[in-house]
Amino acid sequence: MRIPHAILKCVGFISHDRPVPDYIGTVFVVGVASPLGGVYLNLVTAKHVTEDIDPGPFIICLKAKGRNRKIMLKSSDEWTWWHHPTEPDAVDVAVMPFATANLAEYDVEMVPEKIFVTQEEIEKSALGVGDETFSVGLFGPLSNDPHVDPVVRGGNIAMMPTQRIPTKDFGMVEAYVVESRSTGGLSGSPVFVRETVRLPTMIDADGETVSMSGVGRIHFLGLTHGHWDVEEYAKLMHSGMSIVVPARKISEVLHHPELVQMREEADKTLAKKNLPVTDSAKPGLFTHDDFQSALKKASRRVKPKEKKQ
């Protein structure tokens, strides 16, 4: 299964702020639609990755235009990660608005919220056990490499539980289980699934009707929480299964009341100035300083989140 090249551009890597970065996880870009006709961009990763970074400043590396170029974003005191509004200890997701006046310099793509897997889409597209999946993220052995070269790991949906499943650090969680090869660094990486489509029936050599199928559209399934380890002979071994936070739980964080308020305030400011938000087809329109200042102004109206002690 060939992966669309654009999907490789939706990810970046996160590290402590060091002279030589040592990346520990993956972040990716998600777009939330605006009523003004554009999108607001957000950086998304696993909550446990941000906790591993805390305390201390961090950097996020994203691909820039031009061969082997990158942009290093250094955190500041104004940077805040948002978590699930009602069950932050059971949803391994962290979201941060991505507002920059220099987006034209980035060679990034976003995951649009419209391709998020919902229960309605599961039923409509008959998504389920056996469907092919792939994740895009950091290749652990190259965690200090200066380039943004993501690795793609393939697999398939192994289980879509109707009940919560146990995890080590987040208790009982809503999640999918994916049979997938995994390595360190994929925490926080986006996971996609291809729907299975029915093809016209065929007649085989014996004159029997044969059902055929193939792969169809790509959907955003969720975020890599981590892999399942099993204890065998007093040693921890990778079970070959990964835990994936469902897209709907990420959407609930993206629509955290505080983030919704920030976007509404920014919409009002942009509407007064008759300026667009990011145009998904023309990301260069995101270079307006007005949007960056409007989003920062709105964020200052939201009560700052308490720092970890």
C-alpha positions, 0 to 999 in steps of 0.5 A: 500500500503506497502512502500519499506523500502529503501525509509524510508532511503532517508530522514533526518531532519534539525534544528538550531544548538542547544544542543537539536535539534528542527527540522523544516523540511525534507531533502532528498538525490538525486543522479545525474548520472556521465559520469564516471558511478557513482552518485553525491549525493545532499541534497534537501529540500524546499527553505523556510525551508532554509530561516527559518533556516537562519541566523545562523548555522544549523544541518542536522540529517541522519540515521547511521548504527546501531540500533537507531544511527544517524549522525549530520552534522553541517553547516560551512561557506562553505555550500551553498544552490543552488536555481533555476537558472532562477526563484528562487522566484517561485520555492521552492527548495534548493539543496546542494552537499553532499560530505563526506569521511565517507559515509560508516557510513551512513544508507541512500538511494538516490532518483535516478534522473532516477525515476523523473517524466517527461512529457514523463513519465507522458504520457508513464505511464499514470500518472494522477488524482487519482493515489496514492501518499505518502510523507516521512518526519518529524513527527512534534510532535517528532520534538525534538526526537533524532532518525531518524524515518520518518512518511509516509502520503498517498494521491492521485493526485487531480490536474495536472494543465496546468497553474500556481497556487497561493501560499502565499510566492512564487507567481504563481508557477508550481505545482501539487495538492495532496489530502493528510493529512499533518502535520508540518515538512513535508515541503521539504519532497519527494513525490512519486506516484504509476502508475495505471496499467491495469490488464487482464479483468475478467468476472463477475457473470453476464457474463459481461466483467470487467476491473481491475486495480492495482498499479505499479511502484513507481515514484518520483513526487516532493517535498512538498511545503506545504498545502493549508489553507482556511479561514472559520469562521475567522479561518485558516483551513487545506484544505486537499490539499498539493502543490507539486513542480514537479520533473522537477523543482527540476531537473532544480536546480540540473542542475544549471550551477554552480553545473554542472560546479562543477561536471564536474571539479570533474569528471576531477579530478577523471578521472585523478586519475582513481577513481570512483564516488559513485556507486549506488549499493555500496555506500561505494565507496564514501569514497574516500577523493579524491572526497571530495577534488575535489568537494570542489576544484571545488566549490571554483572556483564558485563565492560564493553566496551572504549571506542574510542580 
